[in-house]
Amino acid sequence: MSKFKTHEKWFIFLKAANIFFTVLNSCVISLYLKSQNFSYFQISILFSLILGVGFIFEYPSGLLADCFGRKKTFAAGLFFSCMQYLCYGFARNFLFFLFGAFFAGISDAFLSGSLEGWLVSENKKIQNEKNNVRVFSISRTCINIFSVVSILLIARFIDLGINRLFIFAGIGLFILSGAAFFIFPDNKAQNTTIKQNLASSVKELFHNQSVLQAGLILASLYTCFSIYILIWQNMAHSLSFTNMHIPLLRSITLIGGGVASYTARKARTVSAKRKIFTICFILIAVSFCIMAVSSSSLIFFKTYLFLQPFTAAMFIYGLGTGAVIPLFYGYLSEVIKGEAHASVFSLVSGFASLVGIGTTIGIGIVIDYVGFSKILIVGAVFSGFIGVIIAVKFGKIKLKQ
């Protein structure tokens, strides 16, 4: 196994270190907000604000990254994330959380695709583009490992107070943003303006069918994630898992994701990517089927808690989703023709996020009427269909050189 270049090591470190601090947000934020006596309506306002602000700033942040520096944009994203965590940690009323949610949306936008664009550009300078998938995959594996470690630490020190954990994470993110800003060199698109990058990235999405394919795959993944995120915690509670078990179940999914992303590191050809993408969506379909059966059959209540099929479904879901993101960035980096890497990443991600927002709202409404089992079956059929489409169509387009 060839050694990683210095800039590749920095990429892996920064992605893993960032998730080490920010996993706190996805792990205990709902519990923290409910402890503040907020209603679910207020909590939904916060989540909607994060999604809305993130969508508004998603594409502009990519344009800024390509024009003024991709590393600087990533460092700014870490700083905004720091502000979010400090607002949450020192919060005295709902207004603090609104400010925190606003910073969270900006942070999500600035962090999305900026460091990936930086890595692609650095590897392009030394004609090392074929290593992108390997770096993205290994970084994803490290992200999942660091997430599990962070979750275990949160469970260990949660008695100190969730607000103090947010403050500690905010301080860590501030230090990390400084390291990202000062320690290693930056890059940007050469001899281009924001207007030129705007035109170039829009052209890539709507005229480069390979980029559009990648965007549709990411949008499909976000649709599957919408089903997963809306269902799994409530279903776990219905199967007798407690609040203490929830982080452990999440860890099981992350372990599956780590295995998948590590396995995908050698997928350097289009045919290899096609095969893994297909397997990923088939695995997601299988996980949804198992969850659907688990939710409707009483026999699984009689088994030992963590030996239930639902636990296996969580692991299989991790296997299905873990390789998609690194392969997405790896494939996209190969088919982008221009220099506006971060702009294209942000535009495609914004397109997929818009689909994700719409499907999340729609799925939430449908669940109220049909329940978990039926929407999981629909999700399984959708995932399987996407897997078949990828097997038949993905990558079978001649790229213009």
HELIX and SHEET records of a PDB file:
HELIX    1   1 THR A    6  SER A   35  1                                  30    
HELIX    2   2 TYR A   40  PHE A   68  1                                  29    
HELIX    3   3 ARG A   70  GLY A   89  1                                  20    
HELIX    4   4 PHE A   94  LEU A  111  1                                  18    
HELIX    5   5 SER A  114  LYS A  125  1                                  12    
HELIX    6   6 GLU A  129  ASN A  131  5                                   3    
HELIX    7   7 ASN A  132  PHE A  157  1                                  26    
HELIX    8   8 ILE A  158  LEU A  160  5                                   3    
HELIX    9   9 ILE A  162  PHE A  182  1                                  21    
HELIX   10  10 ILE A  194  HIS A  207  1                                  14    
HELIX   11  11 GLN A  209  SER A  238  1                                  30    
HELIX   12  12 HIS A  245  THR A  263  1                                  19    
HELIX   13  13 ALA A  264  LYS A  266  5                                   3    
HELIX   14  14 VAL A  270  SER A  296  1                                  27    
HELIX   15  15 LEU A  298  LYS A  302  5                                   5    
HELIX   16  16 LEU A  305  LEU A  307  5                                   3    
HELIX   17  17 PRO A  309  GLY A  322  1                                  14    
HELIX   18  18 VAL A  324  VAL A  335  1                                  12    
HELIX   19  19 HIS A  341  LYS A  393  1                                  53    
END                                                                             
